[in-house]
Amino acid sequence: MPRSLLFRTLTASTLVTVVAVSWLSSPDPAMGFIDYDTVSVVYDTLALVDVGDTLGAPGTAVPVSIYLQNYSDSIQGFTISITLSRPDLMAFVSQTIIDTCYPCLDSACTVFDTAQCTIEVVPSTVQNTLIQQWDHAQARTFGGTNILVSGIADVDFDQSPLPILPFTNGVLIKVIAQVNCNISDTLSSRVVLLDVNPPQTFLTNPAGRTIPSYIVLDADTVTSGGADTTIQLWLYRTAMKLQNGSITVPFTLKGDLNKDNIFDVLDVVALVNVAFRGLPEPCPPGIADVNCSGDIDILDVVLLVNHVFRGGPQPFC
């Protein structure tokens, strides 16, 4: 029976190299060890998946960019799983749709079937990204805290569009996270971590192989007790390096109703609309209560007008 031994070598970086020694025939039981030629082990990273860091004001929809640096093989498909750490601050808001799914028909996932399924889809965009011409790209959520982002370049195997070629870098896809409205400025911890989940994150090349991949380095035949044993050495490369991201919810300024960190006529117009025309107050609650009186009225408008047009003090309370 074929047997294998795995020898792990951990480096100081995040890369792990695994050398597997496979016997194609059983060695002599009396044999204490097997000598084989030494080969040089190459440490390598095939791709980097990087979730960007960004800001998200209360009540806003925040585009989160997922970047790819492809160092080696062509990439025909991907699945990336991301979990956010603070559901009290934001979520991946979805809508339920009936859509076409592409289940695999073989173990290598080189042949697809089509089926109709009900899924929770998170808004995303591929405009001006590496996969804007791909046949399929979608983000799905499971409870709003986790998303599974997937893409397939060529669903019908007509050789179009092309995969992501080696030595190509850029934005892979953008997904939308919705920041909660009611986030108080008294909250000190305002960073939401976006963690990439390695077990559910992988890339595939045009042959249908997933990363990590292996390379045959060498083969030897040794003789012991009249029996020949063939040894093959394989190099396993942890092909992907994963970089987590974050969304930081900034503190808001009283009277900065459009949350652009500038007090100007746009804020005055927005405040007038809230105070006198019945429009809803922007997020977070209390941003239009410039003098902190508990009411939104002409006194708030006068205070903001004085600051914007007459050099009066900045609203603060």
BAFI-3210 file (N, C-alpha, C; in Angstrom, 3 decimals, decimal comma, padded with zeros to 6 digits):
// residues 317
n [1|2|3|4|5|6|7|8|9|10|11|12|13|14|15|16|17|18|19|20|21|22|23|24|25|26|27|28|29|30|31|32|33|34|35|36|37|38|39|40|41|42|43|44|45|46|47|48|49|50|51|52|53|54|55|56|57|58|59|60|61|62|63|64|65|66|67|68|69|70|71|72|73|74|75|76|77|78|79|80|81|82|83|84|85|86|87|88|89|90|91|92|93|94|95|96|97|98|99|100|101|102|103|104|105|106|107|108|109|110|111|112|113|114|115|116|117|118|119|120|121|122|123|124|125|126|127|128|129|130|131|132|133|134|135|136|137|138|139|140|141|142|143|144|145|146|147|148|149|150|151|152|153|154|155|156|157|158|159|160|161|162|163|164|165|166|167|168|169|170|171|172|173|174|175|176|177|178|179|180|181|182|183|184|185|186|187|188|189|190|191|192|193|194|195|196|197|198|199|200|201|202|203|204|205|206|207|208|209|210|211|212|213|214|215|216|217|218|219|220|221|222|223|224|225|226|227|228|229|230|231|232|233|234|235|236|237|238|239|240|241|242|243|244|245|246|247|248|249|250|251|252|253|254|255|256|257|258|259|260|261|262|263|264|265|266|267|268|269|270|271|272|273|274|275|276|277|278|279|280|281|282|283|284|285|286|287|288|289|290|291|292|293|294|295|296|297|298|299|300|301|302|303|304|305|306|307|308|309|310|311|312|313|314|315|316|317]
n.u [000,849|000,529|002,313|002,783|004,836|004,843|006,679|006,978|008,058|008,444|008,533|009,802|008,048|004,656|004,507|004,358|006,088|005,673|007,011|006,384|006,937|006,505|005,904|005,916|005,951|005,979|008,448|011,209|010,383|012,337|013,956|015,527|015,678|015,359|017,424|017,578|017,968|018,970|017,068|016,684|014,581|012,019|010,710|007,666|005,097|002,028|-000,124|-001,655|-004,281|-006,025|-007,868|-009,185|-008,595|-010,849|-013,070|-016,251|-019,055|-021,751|-024,815|-024,231|-023,572|-020,884|-018,331|-016,262|-013,118|-011,635|-008,516|-006,225|-003,121|-001,484|000,926|001,827|000,333|-002,332|-005,591|-008,716|-010,999|-012,520|-013,071|-013,910|-014,047|-015,340|-015,543|-017,171|-016,384|-018,001|-021,121|-022,830|-022,242|-022,250|-023,358|-023,608|-025,884|-028,552|-030,477|-033,151|-033,086|-033,958|-031,765|-029,344|-027,375|-024,134|-023,347|-020,667|-019,736|-017,780|-015,006|-012,805|-013,922|-014,118|-016,122|-019,329|-022,713|-025,999|-028,409|-031,448|-031,635|-032,403|-031,066|-029,206|-028,238|-025,572|-025,055|-022,720|-019,911|-018,270|-017,224|-014,603|-012,676|-010,544|-012,094|-014,178|-015,202|-015,926|-017,892|-019,395|-019,975|-020,389|-021,699|-022,588|-024,463|-024,504|-026,462|-025,662|-023,244|-021,222|-019,753|-019,663|-017,767|-017,665|-016,366|-016,392|-014,646|-015,153|-017,915|-019,293|-017,273|-016,193|-013,825|-013,756|-014,552|-011,012|-008,848|-007,467|-004,350|-000,909|001,179|-000,473|-002,098|-004,530|-007,869|-010,075|-012,839|-015,647|-017,462|-020,444|-020,892|-023,176|-023,340|-024,499|-027,072|-027,571|-025,187|-023,485|-021,580|-020,279|-019,264|-016,293|-014,796|-014,453|-013,794|-014,200|-013,328|-012,391|-012,200|-010,460|-011,340|-009,444|-010,076|-012,304|-011,488|-010,150|-008,336|-008,651|-007,099|-007,009|-007,053|-008,608|-007,500|-007,025|-005,492|-003,572|-001,003|000,912|004,289|006,265|009,384|011,565|012,652|013,563|015,102|015,549|017,265|016,644|017,158|016,680|014,394|012,945|012,330|010,493|010,844|009,156|009,442|007,580|006,675|004,810|003,164|002,096|000,026|-001,400|-001,321|-003,017|-004,594|-006,101|-008,764|-010,331|-012,993|-013,415|-015,425|-015,892|-015,836|-018,571|-019,437|-021,264|-023,773|-022,560|-024,096|-023,990|-021,760|-019,102|-016,992|-016,765|-018,032|-020,534|-022,611|-024,188|-024,691|-026,212|-028,502|-029,447|-030,029|-032,051|-034,025|-034,607|-035,448|-037,598|-039,047|-039,722|-038,130|-036,340|-033,968|-030,498|-028,190|-025,806|-028,411|-029,209|-027,344|-028,264|-029,119|-027,839|-027,273|-027,642|-030,078|-032,070|-034,080|-034,783|-034,590|-035,196|-033,143|-030,972|-030,472|-029,769|-027,388|-025,713|-025,669|-024,404|-021,846|-021,019|-021,265|-020,586|-018,390|-018,685|-018,547|-017,658|-020,153|-020,594|-021,090]
n.v [-001,190|002,235|004,750|007,732|010,390|013,399|016,328|019,180|022,492|025,409|028,800|032,116|033,893|034,100|031,970|028,498|025,572|022,364|019,215|016,286|012,840|010,204|006,762|004,593|001,911|-000,709|-000,426|-002,427|-004,108|-004,404|-002,322|000,463|003,196|005,517|006,731|009,704|011,931|015,254|018,165|021,540|023,698|025,835|028,842|030,399|032,664|032,614|034,321|037,310|038,167|040,905|042,729|045,918|048,888|051,267|054,144|054,662|056,483|056,959|055,472|055,209|053,609|051,600|051,066|048,264|047,427|044,610|043,468|042,071|040,570|038,979|036,662|034,506|032,004|031,775|032,978|031,666|031,533|032,264|032,108|033,895|034,328|036,433|037,840|040,126|041,924|043,412|043,361|045,083|047,559|047,557|045,870|043,343|044,066|042,498|041,298|039,089|036,862|034,953|033,093|032,075|029,328|027,730|024,768|022,402|019,719|017,868|016,603|018,277|020,603|021,514|021,320|022,650|022,705|024,078|025,686|026,741|028,802|030,044|032,868|035,039|038,057|040,320|043,743|044,516|045,489|045,284|047,067|048,682|046,895|043,955|041,883|042,721|041,868|039,278|036,210|035,574|036,934|037,447|038,289|036,767|036,531|035,365|035,687|038,311|038,975|037,578|037,136|035,509|035,732|035,256|034,302|033,512|033,141|032,062|030,663|029,122|027,912|028,958|030,085|032,759|035,355|036,189|034,694|036,053|037,189|036,142|038,175|040,359|043,024|044,578|045,913|043,431|042,998|044,890|045,103|045,913|047,344|048,136|050,783|051,164|053,439|054,552|055,315|056,316|059,244|058,984|056,492|054,756|052,667|052,057|050,609|048,244|045,017|043,254|040,123|037,720|034,443|031,653|028,788|028,851|030,272|030,491|030,181|029,406|027,864|027,859|025,108|024,083|023,511|024,114|026,647|026,053|024,636|021,915|020,936|018,711|017,835|016,028|012,664|009,472|006,223|003,646|000,769|-001,973|-004,900|-006,254|-005,167|-002,598|000,800|003,614|007,015|010,006|013,500|016,195|019,609|021,584|024,621|027,295|029,041|031,407|034,538|036,127|039,155|040,922|043,380|046,570|048,660|051,881|053,781|057,101|059,873|062,158|065,564|068,074|069,643|069,179|068,017|066,582|065,096|065,573|066,672|069,413|072,631|074,203|075,821|073,723|072,202|074,030|074,257|071,611|071,508|073,436|072,155|070,018|071,305|072,976|071,872|069,282|067,115|064,035|063,669|063,458|060,689|060,466|060,205|063,383|064,930|067,165|068,746|071,337|073,070|071,443|071,342|069,554|069,893|070,513|073,419|076,924|078,135|076,433|076,670|079,390|079,419|077,766|079,172|081,526|080,531|079,528|081,691|084,051|083,813|082,906|080,959|077,478|074,962|073,229|071,020]
n.w [000,000|-000,787|000,986|002,901|004,115|005,946|006,209|007,980|007,588|009,243|008,556|009,381|008,386|007,130|005,487|004,720|004,134|002,872|002,633|000,999|001,140|-000,907|-001,143|-003,816|-003,902|-001,471|001,048|002,306|005,273|007,189|006,886|008,204|007,619|004,878|002,411|000,509|-002,275|-001,562|-002,009|-003,079|-001,279|-002,145|-001,088|-001,452|-002,533|-004,043|-004,361|-003,049|-000,998|-000,043|002,195|002,237|004,289|005,609|006,076|007,685|008,008|010,411|009,437|006,727|003,544|002,973|000,699|000,501|-000,444|-001,961|-002,525|-004,932|-005,433|-007,847|-008,228|-009,720|-011,003|-013,504|-012,696|-012,459|-010,972|-007,741|-004,195|-001,380|002,027|004,497|007,718|009,827|012,828|014,562|014,880|016,168|015,244|012,447|009,409|006,841|004,680|003,062|000,230|-000,551|-003,187|-006,132|-007,907|-010,422|-009,702|-009,581|-009,217|-008,607|-010,769|-010,692|-008,750|-008,918|-009,634|-012,294|-014,086|-014,449|-013,240|-013,676|-011,607|-009,995|-007,178|-003,887|-002,454|-000,237|-001,142|-001,105|-001,832|-004,387|-006,445|-009,594|-011,268|-012,925|-011,959|-011,564|-012,487|-014,084|-016,503|-016,124|-016,128|-013,870|-010,691|-007,276|-004,020|-001,063|001,984|005,389|007,792|008,071|009,282|008,105|004,911|001,742|-000,919|-004,357|-007,571|-011,063|-013,972|-016,574|-017,234|-019,159|-020,550|-022,964|-023,523|-022,987|-020,768|-020,311|-017,814|-014,716|-015,287|-014,646|-012,495|-012,166|-010,619|-008,459|-007,743|-006,784|-006,258|-004,991|-002,024|-000,177|002,953|005,545|007,699|010,999|012,104|014,649|016,371|019,049|019,857|022,206|022,310|022,502|021,362|018,083|015,848|013,340|012,646|009,727|009,002|007,167|006,352|006,375|005,876|004,174|001,982|-001,177|-004,279|-007,786|-010,602|-014,283|-014,822|-012,890|-010,449|-007,018|-005,023|-002,111|-004,282|-005,729|-006,550|-008,394|-007,393|-007,460|-008,095|-006,949|-006,945|-004,732|-003,472|-001,450|000,216|-002,116|-003,150|-005,028|-004,397|-005,155|-004,678|-004,447|-004,340|-003,192|-003,368|-001,347|-001,490|000,459|-001,005|-000,802|000,770|003,325|004,104|006,613|006,955|007,831|009,123|010,185|012,299|012,207|014,561|014,782|013,884|015,489|013,650|011,206|008,904|006,517|006,873|005,909|007,104|006,927|007,539|005,900|003,375|002,532|004,786|006,246|004,618|004,789|007,524|007,759|006,267|007,950|010,314|009,543|007,423|007,818|007,098|007,625|010,319|009,683|010,192|012,921|015,490|016,869|015,582|014,292|016,319|017,212|019,360|021,486|022,899|022,975|021,187|017,704|016,128|015,291|016,715|016,512|013,784|013,581|015,100|013,559|011,122|011,920|012,443|009,929|008,084|009,384|010,937|013,531|016,655|016,484|016,396|019,376|021,972]
ca.u [000,000|001,307|002,344|003,405|005,276|004,827|007,631|006,621|009,082|007,815|009,418|009,472|006,923|003,398|004,557|004,662|006,458|005,474|007,604|005,776|007,698|005,523|006,416|005,066|005,896|006,301|009,852|011,501|010,039|013,527|014,699|015,364|015,488|015,548|018,196|017,144|018,727|018,528|016,664|016,492|013,184|011,761|009,597|007,012|003,704|001,434|-001,084|-002,001|-005,652|-005,920|-009,090|-008,735|-009,034|-011,612|-013,912|-017,679|-019,836|-023,030|-025,908|-023,776|-023,183|-019,443|-017,716|-015,045|-012,351|-010,817|-007,430|-005,503|-001,824|-001,277|002,354|002,293|-000,547|-003,566|-006,680|-009,969|-012,108|-012,126|-014,054|-013,301|-014,962|-014,974|-016,418|-016,965|-016,296|-018,883|-022,472|-023,538|-021,926|-022,566|-023,712|-023,761|-027,331|-028,794|-031,832|-033,399|-033,400|-033,810|-030,718|-028,706|-026,196|-023,277|-022,717|-019,631|-020,115|-016,665|-014,291|-011,881|-014,742|-013,811|-017,373|-020,394|-024,116|-026,761|-029,604|-032,075|-031,583|-032,727|-029,860|-029,162|-027,180|-025,071|-024,650|-021,294|-019,651|-017,029|-016,830|-013,205|-011,927|-009,879|-013,034|-015,370|-015,718|-016,164|-019,269|-020,133|-019,381|-021,498|-021,420|-023,720|-024,267|-025,100|-026,779|-025,242|-021,894|-020,269|-020,056|-018,904|-017,628|-017,184|-016,316|-015,986|-014,361|-015,709|-018,895|-019,676|-016,069|-016,011|-012,516|-013,934|-013,376|-009,756|-008,589|-006,515|-003,048|000,154|001,780|-001,538|-002,511|-005,606|-009,079|-010,766|-014,280|-016,034|-018,715|-021,019|-021,279|-024,060|-023,041|-025,710|-027,329|-027,574|-023,882|-023,263|-020,219|-019,674|-018,657|-014,860|-014,301|-015,190|-013,138|-014,779|-012,356|-012,867|-011,272|-010,546|-011,370|-008,652|-010,651|-013,300|-010,925|-009,226|-008,302|-008,521|-006,495|-007,849|-007,155|-009,516|-006,790|-007,094|-004,270|-002,212|-000,736|002,156|005,240|007,143|010,756|012,582|012,269|014,713|014,837|016,514|017,145|016,902|016,692|016,244|013,155|013,113|011,336|010,562|010,485|008,891|009,408|006,631|006,749|003,528|003,340|000,913|000,071|-002,052|-001,158|-004,282|-004,449|-007,391|-009,044|-011,096|-013,794|-013,445|-016,534|-015,336|-016,707|-019,278|-019,435|-022,577|-024,011|-022,020|-025,168|-023,630|-020,609|-017,921|-016,002|-016,716|-019,265|-020,774|-024,008|-024,923|-025,168|-027,279|-029,699|-029,939|-030,610|-033,331|-034,989|-035,010|-036,110|-038,820|-039,749|-040,120|-037,289|-035,742|-032,629|-029,460|-027,505|-026,504|-029,390|-028,662|-026,366|-028,873|-029,384|-026,545|-027,043|-027,883|-031,226|-033,060|-034,999|-034,189|-035,439|-034,535|-031,931|-029,898|-030,174|-029,046|-026,042|-024,929|-025,480|-023,382|-020,530|-020,665|-021,219|-020,197|-017,183|-019,022|-017,924|-018,084|-021,114|-019,975|-021,727]
ca.v [000,000|003,483|005,487|009,054|011,114|014,846|017,044|020,596|023,467|026,699|029,930|033,259|034,594|033,351|030,896|027,176|024,641|020,978|018,253|014,973|011,757|009,174|005,494|003,986|000,497|-000,842|-000,724|-003,589|-003,812|-004,364|-001,112|001,446|004,530|005,611|007,884|010,277|013,112|016,523|019,147|022,875|024,032|027,203|029,474|031,193|033,066|032,737|035,424|038,027|038,677|041,988|043,501|047,277|049,657|052,431|054,815|054,574|057,314|056,359|055,527|055,204|052,360|051,723|050,068|047,636|046,890|043,411|043,575|040,852|040,608|037,649|036,567|033,324|031,284|032,434|032,752|031,486|031,658|032,497|032,202|034,600|034,431|037,538|038,016|041,395|041,657|044,239|043,487|046,182|048,790|047,475|044,542|043,173|044,054|041,708|041,095|037,705|036,722|033,641|033,316|030,895|028,855|026,903|023,693|021,629|018,370|016,960|016,934|019,383|021,769|021,983|021,268|023,228|022,575|025,285|025,413|027,910|028,716|031,262|033,295|036,371|038,714|041,603|044,599|044,534|046,044|044,861|048,120|049,105|045,910|042,929|040,868|043,404|041,148|037,868|035,730|035,461|037,502|037,648|038,234|036,255|036,681|034,388|036,370|039,696|039,169|036,857|037,095|034,608|036,407|034,276|034,721|032,531|033,886|031,473|029,668|028,238|027,351|029,392|030,756|034,199|036,220|035,615|034,719|037,055|036,687|036,328|039,495|041,353|043,518|045,557|045,622|042,234|043,263|045,741|044,723|047,031|047,165|049,193|051,217|051,473|054,868|054,995|055,108|057,495|059,761|058,597|055,174|054,932|051,597|052,324|049,897|046,948|044,203|042,416|039,000|036,736|033,096|030,805|027,527|029,084|031,198|029,822|030,577|028,275|028,192|027,361|023,654|023,700|023,241|025,179|027,005|025,716|023,639|021,215|020,812|017,563|018,329|015,037|011,275|008,593|004,803|003,034|-000,681|-002,529|-006,280|-006,701|-004,489|-001,206|001,736|004,921|008,114|011,290|014,646|017,214|020,853|022,243|026,032|027,988|029,978|032,683|035,303|036,817|040,370|041,388|044,801|047,188|049,865|052,725|054,723|058,333|060,719|063,159|066,940|068,714|070,589|068,671|067,077|065,679|064,326|065,736|067,346|070,831|073,380|075,089|076,096|072,465|071,828|074,963|073,848|070,364|071,802|074,116|071,136|069,224|072,147|073,659|071,194|067,938|066,040|063,283|064,053|062,503|059,928|059,788|061,060|064,508|065,697|068,442|069,511|072,004|073,658|070,391|071,698|068,488|070,213|071,027|074,567|078,086|078,452|075,636|077,253|080,650|079,100|077,238|080,265|082,421|079,914|079,345|082,923|085,229|083,521|082,608|079,764|076,186|074,282|072,223|070,878]
ca.w [000,000|-000,777|002,247|002,755|005,304|005,771|007,037|007,932|007,917|009,490|008,389|010,234|007,780|007,164|004,515|005,238|003,089|003,278|001,714|001,163|000,562|-001,228|-001,625|-004,823|-003,564|-000,054|001,322|003,122|006,665|008,033|006,543|009,263|007,063|003,439|001,979|-000,760|-002,657|-000,999|-003,019|-002,516|-001,047|-002,548|-000,398|-002,477|-002,367|-005,364|-004,428|-001,819|-000,908|000,936|002,427|002,516|005,452|005,170|007,060|007,426|008,907|010,792|008,473|005,339|002,899|002,789|-000,191|001,010|-001,567|-001,787|-003,495|-005,285|-006,096|-008,421|-008,510|-010,428|-011,917|-013,926|-011,748|-013,181|-010,040|-006,357|-003,115|-000,253|003,162|005,382|008,872|010,541|014,265|015,374|014,334|016,802|014,527|011,012|008,921|005,406|004,447|001,855|-000,265|-000,947|-004,606|-006,775|-008,883|-010,976|-008,995|-010,421|-008,435|-009,300|-011,179|-010,463|-007,519|-009,169|-009,962|-013,645|-014,847|-013,639|-013,580|-013,333|-010,818|-009,395|-005,725|-003,142|-001,762|000,349|-001,906|-000,619|-002,951|-004,714|-007,767|-010,254|-012,203|-012,811|-011,188|-012,361|-012,976|-014,590|-017,670|-015,800|-016,291|-012,605|-009,477|-006,343|-002,585|-000,302|003,419|006,293|009,037|008,064|009,816|007,262|003,491|000,887|-002,212|-005,328|-008,963|-012,070|-015,201|-017,798|-016,807|-020,259|-021,145|-024,341|-023,538|-022,829|-020,756|-019,889|-016,375|-014,241|-015,698|-013,659|-012,293|-012,279|-009,310|-008,495|-006,970|-007,269|-006,180|-003,875|-001,377|000,564|004,355|006,000|009,063|011,753|012,273|016,043|017,002|019,858|019,901|023,478|022,127|022,255|020,488|016,853|014,751|012,985|011,936|008,623|009,051|006,099|006,916|005,480|005,381|003,116|001,009|-002,088|-005,681|-008,703|-011,891|-015,387|-014,793|-011,815|-009,216|-006,020|-004,321|-002,466|-005,299|-005,495|-007,645|-008,261|-007,429|-007,750|-007,896|-006,781|-006,715|-003,820|-003,403|-000,127|000,296|-003,429|-003,559|-005,442|-003,885|-005,812|-003,783|-005,098|-003,445|-003,615|-002,612|-001,168|-001,207|000,949|-002,113|-000,524|001,988|003,573|004,899|007,110|006,814|008,917|008,890|011,374|012,339|012,776|015,370|013,989|014,376|015,543|012,569|009,935|008,595|005,410|007,362|005,060|007,961|006,563|007,797|004,765|003,055|002,401|006,124|006,603|003,875|005,370|008,841|007,513|005,825|009,109|011,316|009,083|006,328|008,237|006,612|008,746|010,739|009,270|011,243|014,009|016,162|017,610|014,812|013,914|017,545|017,280|020,685|022,487|023,723|022,896|020,088|016,468|015,849|014,699|017,457|015,913|012,471|013,798|015,568|012,442|010,161|012,459|012,294|008,515|007,304|010,158|011,729|014,918|017,194|015,954|017,285|020,219|023,270]
c.u [000,885|001,217|002,973|003,795|005,277|005,812|007,348|007,816|008,433|008,856|008,996|008,315|005,690|003,423|004,934|004,999|006,329|006,099|006,995|006,625|006,748|006,224|005,426|005,042|006,378|007,778|009,998|011,175|011,262|014,343|014,466|015,111|015,732|016,340|017,640|017,928|018,131|018,192|016,480|015,016|012,984|010,540|008,939|005,595|003,127|000,506|-001,273|-003,429|-005,689|-007,254|-008,688|-009,250|-009,741|-012,381|-015,377|-018,466|-021,158|-024,096|-025,495|-023,504|-021,725|-018,951|-016,398|-014,327|-011,573|-009,779|-006,786|-004,169|-001,511|000,166|002,721|001,295|-001,702|-004,694|-008,005|-011,186|-011,603|-013,338|-013,345|-014,362|-014,451|-016,019|-016,126|-017,153|-017,332|-020,260|-023,296|-023,281|-022,300|-022,866|-023,645|-025,256|-027,599|-030,242|-031,973|-033,795|-033,342|-032,857|-030,174|-027,466|-025,421|-022,600|-021,713|-020,160|-018,973|-015,868|-013,326|-012,600|-014,325|-015,037|-018,498|-021,765|-024,779|-028,026|-030,151|-032,070|-031,929|-031,528|-030,040|-027,967|-026,854|-024,686|-023,130|-021,139|-018,325|-016,566|-015,417|-012,405|-011,284|-010,855|-014,279|-015,969|-016,073|-017,645|-020,065|-019,333|-020,515|-021,001|-022,699|-023,417|-024,981|-025,305|-026,282|-023,845|-020,834|-020,711|-019,138|-018,920|-017,034|-017,207|-015,836|-015,805|-015,166|-016,653|-019,190|-018,490|-015,924|-014,720|-012,617|-014,876|-012,138|-009,650|-007,691|-005,112|-002,003|000,702|000,775|-002,003|-003,670|-006,758|-009,783|-012,268|-014,507|-017,382|-019,143|-021,385|-022,105|-023,765|-024,348|-025,840|-027,079|-026,267|-023,522|-021,800|-019,539|-019,004|-017,194|-014,296|-015,091|-014,573|-013,796|-013,743|-013,042|-011,866|-011,524|-010,420|-010,635|-009,344|-011,642|-012,788|-009,921|-009,350|-008,201|-007,883|-007,343|-007,979|-008,084|-008,832|-006,907|-005,706|-004,500|-002,112|000,605|003,006|006,081|008,579|011,739|011,991|013,534|014,238|015,939|016,239|017,502|016,325|016,150|014,983|013,459|011,974|011,543|010,048|010,274|008,824|008,467|006,845|005,363|003,777|002,037|000,743|-000,514|-001,608|-002,416|-004,047|-005,831|-007,525|-009,848|-011,935|-013,839|-014,593|-016,028|-016,341|-017,334|-019,212|-020,864|-022,699|-023,436|-022,958|-024,845|-022,324|-019,419|-016,801|-015,791|-018,053|-019,458|-022,273|-024,824|-025,464|-026,307|-028,581|-030,295|-030,595|-031,948|-034,395|-035,476|-035,862|-037,468|-039,615|-040,037|-039,280|-036,631|-034,334|-031,615|-028,876|-026,219|-027,507|-028,710|-027,683|-026,919|-029,230|-028,096|-026,255|-027,365|-029,026|-032,244|-034,083|-034,187|-035,082|-034,602|-033,248|-030,732|-029,482|-029,352|-027,603|-025,158|-024,665|-024,393|-021,976|-020,098|-020,419|-020,655|-018,994|-017,454|-018,392|-018,491|-019,083|-020,431|-020,719|-021,611]
c.v [001,240|004,159|006,844|009,594|012,585|015,469|018,522|021,449|024,816|027,781|031,050|034,047|033,725|032,169|029,588|026,284|023,236|020,089|016,901|013,929|010,594|007,909|004,916|002,469|000,354|-001,144|-001,974|-003,272|-003,710|-003,101|-000,036|002,848|004,474|006,867|008,394|011,554|014,359|017,488|020,485|023,180|025,518|027,729|030,473|031,542|033,290|033,935|036,040|038,524|039,662|042,728|044,895|047,828|050,920|053,027|054,657|055,374|056,638|056,555|055,459|053,783|052,490|050,659|049,573|046,981|045,654|043,416|042,215|041,220|039,188|037,530|035,452|032,799|032,156|032,045|032,782|031,660|031,882|032,392|032,828|034,777|035,499|037,643|039,352|041,178|042,382|044,374|044,574|047,507|048,739|046,038|044,538|042,998|043,404|041,804|039,660|037,656|035,256|033,829|031,992|030,563|027,913|025,824|022,916|020,233|017,378|017,463|018,095|020,678|022,379|021,960|021,736|022,812|023,907|024,878|026,722|027,755|030,078|031,642|034,702|037,104|040,070|042,458|044,593|045,141|045,509|045,913|048,592|048,190|044,901|041,959|041,503|042,721|039,699|037,512|035,776|036,090|037,857|037,570|037,785|036,383|035,581|035,084|037,789|039,947|038,489|036,937|036,093|035,229|035,416|034,856|033,594|033,278|033,361|030,342|028,662|027,690|027,692|030,198|032,272|034,434|035,506|035,603|035,896|036,510|036,899|037,752|040,621|041,730|044,495|045,166|044,428|042,473|044,196|045,259|045,856|046,599|048,369|049,527|051,593|052,977|055,323|054,626|056,394|057,929|059,481|057,226|055,340|053,886|051,623|051,639|048,531|046,185|043,369|041,280|038,037|035,345|032,123|029,524|027,700|030,028|030,464|030,420|029,320|028,750|027,609|025,842|023,160|023,388|024,434|025,431|026,720|024,622|022,989|021,176|019,574|018,041|017,275|013,646|010,438|007,163|004,260|001,540|-001,149|-003,936|-006,786|-006,046|-003,033|-000,350|003,086|005,988|009,363|012,378|015,689|018,463|021,472|023,694|026,614|029,216|031,326|033,272|036,152|038,005|040,868|042,895|045,335|048,335|050,629|053,716|056,018|059,030|061,778|064,522|067,468|069,747|070,174|067,588|066,148|064,932|064,367|066,475|068,815|071,463|074,366|075,221|074,824|071,998|072,737|074,574|072,579|070,605|072,518|073,106|070,284|070,068|072,648|072,898|069,720|066,811|065,310|063,770|063,026|061,770|060,645|060,721|062,153|065,352|067,057|069,299|070,245|072,564|072,696|070,733|070,569|068,710|070,687|072,168|075,709|078,460|077,670|076,221|078,527|080,386|078,607|078,309|081,215|081,849|079,877|080,689|084,126|084,976|083,262|081,317|078,498|075,554|073,188|072,188|069,437]
c.w [000,000|000,574|002,000|004,113|004,992|006,741|006,897|008,334|008,046|009,329|009,311|009,675|007,875|006,216|005,199|004,051|003,629|002,223|002,009|000,462|000,345|-001,732|-002,630|-004,683|-002,132|000,130|002,172|004,579|007,562|007,836|007,603|008,752|005,565|003,144|000,659|-001,012|-002,014|-002,132|-002,334|-002,417|-001,331|-001,790|-001,349|-002,034|-003,748|-005,468|-003,044|-001,951|000,250|001,012|002,891|003,831|004,970|006,341|006,675|008,433|009,251|009,720|007,029|004,863|002,469|001,811|000,391|-000,164|-001,140|-002,905|-003,735|-005,907|-006,544|-008,892|-009,475|-011,452|-012,387|-012,975|-012,501|-012,273|-008,630|-005,450|-001,920|000,829|004,118|006,498|009,531|012,039|015,107|014,738|015,007|016,084|013,053|010,633|007,402|005,129|003,097|001,414|-000,747|-002,414|-005,007|-007,935|-009,391|-010,169|-009,912|-009,573|-009,276|-009,633|-011,011|-009,268|-007,700|-009,512|-011,308|-014,542|-013,925|-014,159|-013,268|-012,594|-010,287|-007,878|-005,123|-002,299|-001,211|-000,262|-001,295|-001,822|-003,140|-006,102|-008,285|-011,256|-011,889|-011,885|-012,139|-013,003|-013,600|-015,822|-017,362|-015,915|-014,991|-011,475|-008,529|-004,907|-001,873|001,179|004,172|007,627|009,136|008,584|008,970|005,809|002,806|-000,506|-003,202|-006,728|-009,849|-013,380|-016,378|-017,425|-017,910|-021,042|-022,632|-024,517|-023,439|-021,649|-020,237|-018,367|-016,005|-014,483|-014,607|-013,663|-012,561|-010,882|-009,474|-007,600|-007,595|-007,324|-004,997|-003,347|-000,456|001,977|004,792|007,462|009,759|011,979|013,708|016,735|017,741|019,800|021,237|023,394|021,749|021,300|019,185|015,637|014,572|012,168|010,869|008,452|007,892|006,715|005,994|005,008|004,236|002,037|000,134|-003,482|-006,531|-010,000|-013,017|-015,438|-013,694|-010,512|-008,280|-005,447|-002,833|-003,532|-005,022|-006,757|-007,385|-008,423|-007,912|-007,565|-007,837|-006,621|-005,827|-003,764|-002,008|-000,082|-001,013|-003,933|-003,894|-004,881|-004,565|-004,855|-004,621|-004,048|-004,034|-002,759|-002,550|-000,786|-000,656|000,071|-001,785|000,798|002,142|004,493|005,317|006,924|007,982|008,379|010,207|011,266|012,976|013,686|014,481|014,667|014,390|014,426|011,231|009,428|007,435|005,672|006,406|005,793|007,595|006,916|006,649|004,517|002,919|003,747|006,575|005,917|004,469|006,717|008,710|007,108|006,995|010,062|010,852|008,025|006,620|007,687|007,778|009,056|010,237|010,473|011,643|014,660|016,983|016,818|014,396|015,132|017,920|018,669|021,826|023,432|023,789|021,813|018,880|015,995|015,296|015,435|016,914|014,569|012,637|014,216|014,425|011,392|010,639|012,285|010,816|007,832|008,065|011,069|013,188|015,383|016,563|016,915|018,079|021,557|023,742]
res [m|p|r|s|l|l|f|r|t|l|t|a|s|t|l|v|t|v|v|a|v|s|w|l|s|s|p|d|p|a|m|g|f|i|d|y|d|t|v|s|v|v|y|d|t|l|a|l|v|d|v|g|d|t|l|g|a|p|g|t|a|v|p|v|s|i|y|l|q|n|y|s|d|s|i|q|g|f|t|i|s|i|t|l|s|r|p|d|l|m|a|f|v|s|q|t|i|i|d|t|c|y|p|c|l|d|s|a|c|t|v|f|d|t|a|q|c|t|i|e|v|v|p|s|t|v|q|n|t|l|i|q|q|w|d|h|a|q|a|r|t|f|g|g|t|n|i|l|v|s|g|i|a|d|v|d|f|d|q|s|p|l|p|i|l|p|f|t|n|g|v|l|i|k|v|i|a|q|v|n|c|n|i|s|d|t|l|s|s|r|v|v|l|l|d|v|n|p|p|q|t|f|l|t|n|p|a|g|r|t|i|p|s|y|i|v|l|d|a|d|t|v|t|s|g|g|a|d|t|t|i|q|l|w|l|y|r|t|a|m|k|l|q|n|g|s|i|t|v|p|f|t|l|k|g|d|l|n|k|d|n|i|f|d|v|l|d|v|v|a|l|v|n|v|a|f|r|g|l|p|e|p|c|p|p|g|i|a|d|v|n|c|s|g|d|i|d|i|l|d|v|v|l|l|v|n|h|v|f|r|g|g|p|q|p|f|c]
***
